[in-house]
Amino acid sequence: MVQSILISIIIPVKNGDFWLLETLTAIAKQTLFAQTEIIVIDSGSTDSSLEILKQFPIRLIQIRPDEFNHGETRNIGVRAAKGKYVVMTVQDALPVDQFWLQNLLDGFIGDNIAGVCGQQIVAHQKENNPAEWFYPVSKPGIVQYCFKDSKDFVKLSSEMKKQICGWDNVTACYKREILLKLPFRKIEFAEDMCWAKDAIDAGFSIVYNSHARVYHYHQMIKEFAFKRRLTELYYSYKIIGYIPASANITLIKYLRLIKILIKREVSFFSKFKWFKYNINFYIQHKKAFKVFTNALQQGDVNLDNTYKYFCNTIPQAKRVNK
């Protein structure tokens, strides 16, 4: 039984039985688990998620499906939390090792730090897109961002702002006392990016610690890939004014396609399947970029209407058999 709660892990859940057992088992193996509580906020699961949750020492909060909101739902968990620190993750994220929580805490290297964000990576598994398999290009480390004068942040390029605010609630840790004062906005998407900008604007430091890794992957059908990319473009523009110069189909991404063809661990059939998948994926990205830029050229109101037309509802990512 937890004697003194240091960390409250908050996990929004909706029909997560495909992942929950593995995710919660990995969390239970964390070195800091004895000082941890898990708060699950379920928004109307109809599968066996609730039965799986009974196998673990979790605190369950249930809300109606129509009450779910990426920002406010997480705020509910924060208000219910007992820990000094609050960790955000999702039902299908898997800690890479047993030091995930410790690595998140290790990022708090100063008193003014409001939160620490880890890194999500794609495991080398046959059910995952091999073009996205994680290959580290540098050693993991800690990067801190702080602006004593908010005008210094405003002066940055939109590309740099996007990099700094590329926050990720798949693996992030916050000081609860700050999160209560600076909660997530009530927003349907990018609540994490919004919060990072709000924290910077409020004068707090934010930290990225790539030691704190989780495996996380979604296979995207065409419709999802288009809507997801259009949603990312829309919210990045609305939050930080980011407008990409191109569809961002870079040489590196094309090289990833070539890598698929030469990977020995990928079968001939899989090479063909994943090559075709990635080509279609890039086509959808280009389509989303074209729709975004054409709409933006006609003004923000038209952009809002275009986004609502295409993305009133975003389909769920495809489940991948393990």
C-alpha positions as a Markdown table, in Angstrom:
| # | Residue | x | y | z |
|---|---|---|---|---|
| 1 | Met | 0.0 | 0.0 | 0.0 |
| 2 | Val | 1.2 | 3.5 | -0.9 |
| 3 | Gln | 2.4 | 5.3 | 2.3 |
| 4 | Ser | 3.4 | 8.6 | 0.9 |
| 5 | Ile | 2.3 | 9.6 | -2.6 |
| 6 | Leu | 5.0 | 11.4 | -4.6 |
| 7 | Ile | 3.6 | 10.9 | -8.1 |
| 8 | Ser | 0.1 | 10.8 | -9.5 |
| 9 | Ile | -0.2 | 9.2 | -12.9 |
| 10 | Ile | -3.3 | 10.3 | -14.9 |
| 11 | Ile | -4.5 | 8.1 | -17.8 |
| 12 | Pro | -7.6 | 9.0 | -19.9 |
| 13 | Val | -9.1 | 5.7 | -21.0 |
| 14 | Lys | -11.7 | 4.8 | -23.6 |
| 15 | Asn | -12.0 | 1.2 | -24.8 |
| 16 | Gly | -8.4 | 0.5 | -24.1 |
| 17 | Asp | -8.5 | -3.2 | -23.4 |
| 18 | Phe | -6.1 | -3.9 | -26.3 |
| 19 | Trp | -3.3 | -2.1 | -24.4 |
| 20 | Leu | -4.2 | -1.5 | -20.8 |
| 21 | Leu | -2.9 | -4.8 | -19.3 |
| 22 | Glu | 0.6 | -4.3 | -20.8 |
| 23 | Thr | 0.7 | -0.5 | -20.0 |
| 24 | Leu | -0.4 | -0.9 | -16.3 |
| 25 | Thr | 1.9 | -3.9 | -15.8 |
| 26 | Ala | 4.9 | -1.8 | -17.0 |
| 27 | Ile | 3.9 | 1.1 | -14.7 |
| 28 | Ala | 3.7 | -1.3 | -11.8 |
| 29 | Lys | 7.4 | -2.3 | -12.4 |
| 30 | Gln | 8.6 | 1.3 | -12.1 |
| 31 | Thr | 11.2 | 1.9 | -9.4 |
| 32 | Leu | 9.1 | 4.6 | -7.9 |
| 33 | Phe | 5.8 | 2.7 | -8.0 |
| 34 | Ala | 5.6 | 2.4 | -4.2 |
| 35 | Gln | 5.3 | 6.2 | -4.1 |
| 36 | Thr | 2.8 | 6.4 | -7.0 |
| 37 | Glu | -0.9 | 6.4 | -7.5 |
| 38 | Ile | -2.7 | 5.8 | -10.8 |
| 39 | Ile | -5.8 | 7.8 | -11.6 |
| 40 | Val | -7.8 | 6.5 | -14.6 |
| 41 | Ile | -10.5 | 8.7 | -16.1 |
| 42 | Asp | -12.8 | 6.5 | -18.2 |
| 43 | Ser | -15.1 | 8.1 | -20.6 |
| 44 | Gly | -17.6 | 5.3 | -21.3 |
| 45 | Ser | -15.6 | 2.2 | -22.2 |
| 46 | Thr | -17.8 | -0.6 | -23.5 |
| 47 | Asp | -15.1 | -3.2 | -23.9 |
| 48 | Ser | -13.3 | -5.1 | -21.1 |
| 49 | Ser | -11.3 | -2.1 | -19.9 |
| 50 | Leu | -13.1 | -1.7 | -16.6 |
| 51 | Glu | -12.5 | -5.4 | -15.8 |
| 52 | Ile | -8.8 | -5.1 | -16.6 |
| 53 | Leu | -8.6 | -2.0 | -14.3 |
| 54 | Lys | -9.9 | -4.1 | -11.4 |
| 55 | Gln | -6.6 | -6.0 | -11.5 |
| 56 | Phe | -4.6 | -2.9 | -10.5 |
| 57 | Pro | -4.6 | -0.5 | -7.5 |
| 58 | Ile | -6.0 | 2.4 | -9.5 |
| 59 | Arg | -8.4 | 5.2 | -8.6 |
| 60 | Leu | -11.2 | 5.3 | -11.2 |
| 61 | Ile | -13.1 | 8.4 | -12.2 |
| 62 | Gln | -15.9 | 7.9 | -14.7 |
| 63 | Ile | -17.3 | 10.6 | -17.0 |
| 64 | Arg | -19.8 | 10.5 | -19.8 |
| 65 | Pro | -18.4 | 10.2 | -23.4 |
| 66 | Asp | -19.8 | 13.7 | -24.2 |
| 67 | Glu | -17.9 | 15.2 | -21.3 |
| 68 | Phe | -14.5 | 14.2 | -22.5 |
| 69 | Asn | -12.2 | 17.0 | -23.5 |
| 70 | His | -8.4 | 16.6 | -23.9 |
| 71 | Gly | -7.7 | 19.6 | -21.6 |
| 72 | Glu | -10.5 | 19.6 | -19.0 |
| 73 | Thr | -10.6 | 15.9 | -18.5 |
| 74 | Arg | -6.9 | 15.9 | -17.5 |
| 75 | Asn | -7.7 | 18.9 | -15.2 |
| 76 | Ile | -10.2 | 16.6 | -13.4 |
| 77 | Gly | -7.4 | 14.2 | -12.7 |
| 78 | Val | -5.1 | 16.9 | -11.5 |
| 79 | Arg | -7.6 | 18.2 | -9.0 |
| 80 | Ala | -8.1 | 14.6 | -7.7 |
| 81 | Ala | -4.4 | 13.9 | -7.5 |
| 82 | Lys | -2.5 | 13.6 | -4.2 |
| 83 | Gly | 1.0 | 13.6 | -5.5 |
| 84 | Lys | 3.5 | 16.4 | -5.5 |
| 85 | Tyr | 4.1 | 15.6 | -9.2 |
| 86 | Val | 1.5 | 14.7 | -11.8 |
| 87 | Val | 2.5 | 12.5 | -14.7 |
| 88 | Met | 0.4 | 12.4 | -17.9 |
| 89 | Thr | 0.4 | 9.4 | -20.2 |
| 90 | Val | -2.1 | 7.5 | -22.4 |
| 91 | Gln | -3.6 | 4.0 | -22.4 |
| 92 | Asp | -1.4 | 2.7 | -25.3 |
| 93 | Ala | 2.0 | 4.1 | -24.2 |
| 94 | Leu | 4.6 | 1.7 | -22.8 |
| 95 | Pro | 7.5 | 2.8 | -20.6 |
| 96 | Val | 10.8 | 1.7 | -22.2 |
| 97 | Asp | 12.3 | 0.7 | -18.9 |
| 98 | Gln | 11.6 | 0.7 | -15.1 |
| 99 | Phe | 13.3 | 4.2 | -14.7 |
| 100 | Trp | 10.7 | 6.1 | -16.7 |
| 101 | Leu | 9.2 | 7.9 | -13.7 |
| 102 | Gln | 12.6 | 8.5 | -12.2 |
| 103 | Asn | 13.9 | 10.0 | -15.4 |
| 104 | Leu | 11.0 | 12.4 | -15.5 |
| 105 | Leu | 11.7 | 13.6 | -12.0 |
| 106 | Asp | 15.4 | 13.9 | -12.8 |
| 107 | Gly | 14.5 | 16.7 | -15.3 |
| 108 | Phe | 13.5 | 19.0 | -12.4 |
| 109 | Ile | 16.9 | 20.6 | -12.2 |
| 110 | Gly | 15.7 | 24.0 | -10.9 |
| 111 | Asp | 13.1 | 25.6 | -8.7 |
| 112 | Asn | 11.4 | 27.5 | -11.6 |
| 113 | Ile | 10.7 | 24.4 | -13.7 |
| 114 | Ala | 7.0 | 23.7 | -14.2 |
| 115 | Gly | 7.2 | 20.5 | -16.1 |
| 116 | Val | 9.4 | 17.9 | -17.8 |
| 117 | Cys | 8.5 | 16.2 | -21.1 |
| 118 | Gly | 10.0 | 12.9 | -22.2 |
| 119 | Gln | 10.2 | 11.3 | -25.6 |
| 120 | Gln | 7.9 | 8.8 | -27.4 |
| 121 | Ile | 9.6 | 6.4 | -29.8 |
| 122 | Val | 8.5 | 3.6 | -32.1 |
| 123 | Ala | 9.7 | 0.0 | -31.2 |
| 124 | His | 11.3 | -2.2 | -33.8 |
| 125 | Gln | 8.3 | -4.5 | -34.2 |
| 126 | Lys | 6.8 | -6.0 | -37.3 |
| 127 | Glu | 3.4 | -4.5 | -36.6 |
| 128 | Asn | 5.0 | -1.0 | -36.6 |
| 129 | Asn | 5.9 | 1.1 | -39.6 |
| 130 | Pro | 9.6 | 0.4 | -40.1 |
| 131 | Ala | 10.1 | 3.9 | -41.6 |
| 132 | Glu | 9.3 | 5.2 | -38.1 |
| 133 | Trp | 11.4 | 2.7 | -36.1 |
| 134 | Phe | 13.5 | 4.6 | -33.6 |
| 135 | Tyr | 17.2 | 5.0 | -34.3 |
| 136 | Pro | 18.9 | 7.4 | -31.9 |
| 137 | Val | 21.2 | 10.0 | -33.6 |
| 138 | Ser | 22.6 | 11.4 | -30.3 |
| 139 | Lys | 22.8 | 10.5 | -26.7 |
| 140 | Pro | 19.7 | 11.3 | -24.6 |
| 141 | Gly | 19.9 | 14.5 | -22.6 |
| 142 | Ile | 18.2 | 17.4 | -20.8 |
| 143 | Val | 17.3 | 20.6 | -22.6 |
| 144 | Gln | 15.8 | 23.6 | -20.6 |
| 145 | Tyr | 13.9 | 26.6 | -22.0 |
| 146 | Cys | 13.3 | 29.7 | -20.0 |
| 147 | Phe | 12.6 | 33.3 | -21.0 |
| 148 | Lys | 12.9 | 36.0 | -18.4 |
| 149 | Asp | 11.3 | 38.4 | -20.8 |
| 150 | Ser | 8.3 | 37.1 | -22.7 |
| 151 | Lys | 9.2 | 39.4 | -25.6 |
| 152 | Asp | 12.2 | 37.2 | -26.3 |
| 153 | Phe | 9.9 | 34.3 | -27.1 |
| 154 | Val | 7.7 | 36.4 | -29.3 |
| 155 | Lys | 10.8 | 37.4 | -31.4 |
| 156 | Leu | 11.6 | 33.8 | -32.2 |
| 157 | Ser | 10.8 | 32.2 | -35.6 |
| 158 | Ser | 7.6 | 30.1 | -35.7 |
| 159 | Glu | 9.8 | 27.1 | -36.4 |
| 160 | Met | 11.7 | 27.6 | -33.1 |
| 161 | Lys | 8.4 | 28.3 | -31.2 |
| 162 | Lys | 7.1 | 25.0 | -32.5 |
| 163 | Gln | 10.2 | 23.2 | -31.3 |
| 164 | Ile | 10.0 | 24.7 | -27.9 |
| 165 | Cys | 6.3 | 24.1 | -27.5 |
| 166 | Gly | 6.4 | 20.6 | -28.9 |
| 167 | Trp | 5.1 | 19.3 | -25.6 |
| 168 | Asp | 3.7 | 15.8 | -25.4 |
| 169 | Asn | 1.2 | 14.4 | -22.8 |
| 170 | Val | 2.1 | 10.9 | -23.8 |
| 171 | Thr | 5.0 | 11.2 | -21.4 |
| 172 | Ala | 5.1 | 14.4 | -19.3 |
| 173 | Cys | 5.5 | 15.3 | -15.6 |
| 174 | Tyr | 4.3 | 18.5 | -13.9 |
| 175 | Lys | 4.5 | 20.1 | -10.5 |
| 176 | Arg | 0.9 | 19.7 | -9.3 |
| 177 | Glu | 0.9 | 23.1 | -7.5 |
| 178 | Ile | 1.7 | 24.9 | -10.7 |
| 179 | Leu | -0.7 | 22.8 | -12.8 |
| 180 | Leu | -3.5 | 23.8 | -10.5 |
| 181 | Lys | -2.6 | 27.5 | -11.1 |
| 182 | Leu | -1.9 | 27.0 | -14.8 |
| 183 | Pro | -4.4 | 24.3 | -15.9 |
| 184 | Phe | -4.8 | 22.9 | -19.3 |
| 185 | Arg | -7.1 | 24.9 | -21.6 |
| 186 | Lys | -10.5 | 23.4 | -22.4 |
| 187 | Ile | -9.5 | 22.3 | -25.9 |
| 188 | Glu | -10.2 | 19.4 | -28.3 |
| 189 | Phe | -6.5 | 19.0 | -29.4 |
| 190 | Ala | -3.0 | 20.2 | -28.5 |
| 191 | Glu | -3.7 | 20.8 | -24.9 |
| 192 | Asp | -0.1 | 20.0 | -24.3 |
| 193 | Met | 1.3 | 22.5 | -26.8 |
| 194 | Cys | -1.1 | 25.2 | -25.4 |
| 195 | Trp | 0.2 | 24.5 | -21.9 |
| 196 | Ala | 3.8 | 24.7 | -22.8 |
| 197 | Lys | 3.2 | 28.2 | -24.4 |
| 198 | Asp | 1.2 | 29.3 | -21.4 |
| 199 | Ala | 4.0 | 28.2 | -19.1 |
| 200 | Ile | 6.6 | 30.1 | -21.1 |
| 201 | Asp | 4.4 | 33.1 | -21.2 |
| 202 | Ala | 4.0 | 32.9 | -17.4 |
| 203 | Gly | 7.7 | 32.9 | -16.9 |
| 204 | Phe | 8.2 | 29.3 | -16.0 |
| 205 | Ser | 10.9 | 27.0 | -17.3 |
| 206 | Ile | 10.1 | 23.8 | -19.2 |
| 207 | Val | 12.4 | 20.9 | -19.7 |
| 208 | Tyr | 12.8 | 18.1 | -22.2 |
| 209 | Asn | 14.5 | 14.9 | -20.9 |
| 210 | Ser | 14.8 | 12.3 | -23.7 |
| 211 | His | 15.9 | 9.7 | -21.1 |
| 212 | Ala | 12.2 | 9.4 | -20.2 |
| 213 | Arg | 11.0 | 7.3 | -23.1 |
| 214 | Val | 7.9 | 5.4 | -23.9 |
| 215 | Tyr | 6.9 | 3.3 | -26.8 |
| 216 | His | 3.9 | 4.7 | -28.6 |
| 217 | Tyr | 2.7 | 4.0 | -32.2 |
| 218 | His | -0.5 | 4.5 | -34.2 |
| 219 | Gln | -1.0 | 3.0 | -37.6 |
| 220 | Met | -3.0 | 5.5 | -39.6 |
| 221 | Ile | -5.6 | 4.8 | -42.2 |
| 222 | Lys | -5.8 | 7.4 | -45.1 |
| 223 | Glu | -8.6 | 9.3 | -43.5 |
| 224 | Phe | -6.9 | 9.5 | -40.2 |
| 225 | Ala | -3.6 | 10.5 | -41.7 |
| 226 | Phe | -5.2 | 13.4 | -43.5 |
| 227 | Lys | -7.3 | 14.7 | -40.7 |
| 228 | Arg | -4.5 | 14.3 | -38.1 |
| 229 | Arg | -2.1 | 16.3 | -40.2 |
| 230 | Leu | -4.7 | 19.0 | -41.0 |
| 231 | Thr | -5.5 | 19.2 | -37.2 |
| 232 | Glu | -1.8 | 19.5 | -36.4 |
| 233 | Leu | -1.4 | 22.3 | -38.9 |
| 234 | Tyr | -4.5 | 24.1 | -37.7 |
| 235 | Tyr | -3.7 | 24.1 | -34.0 |
| 236 | Ser | 0.0 | 24.9 | -34.5 |
| 237 | Tyr | -1.1 | 28.0 | -36.4 |
| 238 | Lys | -3.7 | 29.0 | -33.9 |
| 239 | Ile | -1.5 | 28.5 | -30.9 |
| 240 | Ile | 1.9 | 29.8 | -32.0 |
| 241 | Gly | 1.4 | 31.1 | -35.5 |
| 242 | Tyr | 3.3 | 28.3 | -37.2 |
| 243 | Ile | 3.0 | 28.1 | -41.0 |
| 244 | Pro | 5.3 | 25.5 | -42.6 |
| 245 | Ala | 7.1 | 26.6 | -45.7 |
| 246 | Ser | 6.3 | 23.4 | -47.5 |
| 247 | Ala | 4.5 | 20.1 | -47.1 |
| 248 | Asn | 7.6 | 19.0 | -45.2 |
| 249 | Ile | 8.1 | 15.8 | -47.2 |
| 250 | Thr | 11.9 | 16.0 | -46.8 |
| 251 | Leu | 14.7 | 14.0 | -48.3 |
| 252 | Ile | 15.1 | 12.3 | -45.0 |
| 253 | Lys | 11.6 | 10.9 | -45.2 |
| 254 | Tyr | 12.3 | 9.6 | -48.7 |
| 255 | Leu | 15.5 | 8.0 | -47.4 |
| 256 | Arg | 13.4 | 6.2 | -44.8 |
| 257 | Leu | 11.5 | 4.6 | -47.7 |
| 258 | Ile | 14.7 | 3.3 | -49.2 |
| 259 | Lys | 15.7 | 1.9 | -45.8 |
| 260 | Ile | 12.5 | -0.2 | -45.8 |
| 261 | Leu | 13.7 | -1.9 | -48.9 |
| 262 | Ile | 17.1 | -2.8 | -47.5 |
| 263 | Lys | 16.1 | -3.9 | -44.0 |
| 264 | Arg | 17.0 | -7.6 | -43.6 |
| 265 | Glu | 14.5 | -8.0 | -40.7 |
| 266 | Val | 11.6 | -7.0 | -42.9 |
| 267 | Ser | 10.1 | -9.6 | -45.2 |
| 268 | Phe | 9.6 | -9.1 | -48.9 |
| 269 | Phe | 5.9 | -8.9 | -48.5 |
| 270 | Ser | 6.2 | -6.4 | -45.6 |
| 271 | Lys | 8.6 | -4.2 | -47.6 |
| 272 | Phe | 6.0 | -3.9 | -50.3 |
| 273 | Lys | 3.2 | -3.3 | -47.8 |
| 274 | Trp | 5.0 | -0.6 | -45.8 |
| 275 | Phe | 6.5 | 1.1 | -48.9 |
| 276 | Lys | 2.9 | 1.5 | -50.3 |
| 277 | Tyr | 1.7 | 2.6 | -46.8 |
| 278 | Asn | 4.3 | 5.3 | -46.5 |
| 279 | Ile | 3.7 | 6.6 | -50.0 |
| 280 | Asn | 0.0 | 7.0 | -49.2 |
| 281 | Phe | 0.9 | 8.5 | -45.9 |
| 282 | Tyr | 3.0 | 11.3 | -47.5 |
| 283 | Ile | 0.3 | 11.9 | -50.1 |
| 284 | Gln | -2.3 | 12.5 | -47.3 |
| 285 | His | 0.2 | 14.9 | -45.7 |
| 286 | Lys | 0.6 | 16.9 | -48.9 |
| 287 | Lys | -3.1 | 17.0 | -49.4 |
| 288 | Ala | -3.6 | 18.3 | -45.8 |
| 289 | Phe | -0.9 | 21.0 | -46.4 |
| 290 | Lys | -2.6 | 22.1 | -49.6 |
| 291 | Val | -6.0 | 22.3 | -48.0 |
| 292 | Phe | -4.5 | 24.3 | -45.0 |
| 293 | Thr | -2.6 | 26.8 | -47.1 |
| 294 | Asn | -5.4 | 27.4 | -49.6 |
| 295 | Ala | -7.8 | 28.0 | -46.7 |
| 296 | Leu | -5.4 | 30.3 | -44.9 |
| 297 | Gln | -4.9 | 32.4 | -47.9 |
| 298 | Gln | -8.6 | 33.4 | -47.7 |
| 299 | Gly | -8.3 | 34.4 | -44.0 |
| 300 | Asp | -8.7 | 32.9 | -40.6 |
| 301 | Val | -12.5 | 32.7 | -40.7 |
| 302 | Asn | -12.3 | 30.5 | -43.9 |
| 303 | Leu | -9.6 | 28.4 | -42.2 |
| 304 | Asp | -11.8 | 27.8 | -39.2 |
| 305 | Asn | -14.7 | 26.8 | -41.5 |
| 306 | Thr | -12.5 | 24.6 | -43.6 |
| 307 | Tyr | -11.1 | 22.8 | -40.5 |
| 308 | Lys | -14.6 | 22.2 | -39.1 |
| 309 | Tyr | -15.7 | 20.9 | -42.5 |
| 310 | Phe | -12.9 | 18.3 | -42.7 |
| 311 | Cys | -12.2 | 17.5 | -39.0 |
| 312 | Asn | -15.5 | 17.8 | -37.1 |
| 313 | Thr | -14.7 | 14.3 | -36.0 |
| 314 | Ile | -11.3 | 12.6 | -36.2 |
| 315 | Pro | -11.4 | 8.8 | -36.6 |
| 316 | Gln | -9.7 | 6.5 | -34.2 |
| 317 | Ala | -6.2 | 5.2 | -35.1 |
| 318 | Lys | -6.2 | 1.7 | -36.3 |
| 319 | Arg | -5.4 | -1.1 | -33.8 |
| 320 | Val | -2.5 | -3.3 | -34.8 |
| 321 | Asn | -2.3 | -6.9 | -33.8 |
| 322 | Lys | 0.7 | -7.8 | -31.7 |
